């Protein structure tokens, strides 16, 4: 999955895709433990796709750490007399 393709999706579609990928990743891990997985690289690809989607969701929701920190007023160390 390409990041450029994902940027066009809405937040709801990205959330749905993230859920599908989590389920797929779970199934791949079970198949790997059972020894029926043909390609172990599928697990890595699924992890990366999920990370891409979660990154885009964070960007679209605007809830990054830098933005949260920027919204807080700076702490002052004034002493009360």
Secondary structure, 3 states (H helix, E strand, C coil): CCHHHHHCCCHHHHHHHHHHHHHHHHHHHHHHHHCCCCCCHHHHHHHHHHHHHHHHHHHHHCCCHHHHHHHCCCCCCCCCC
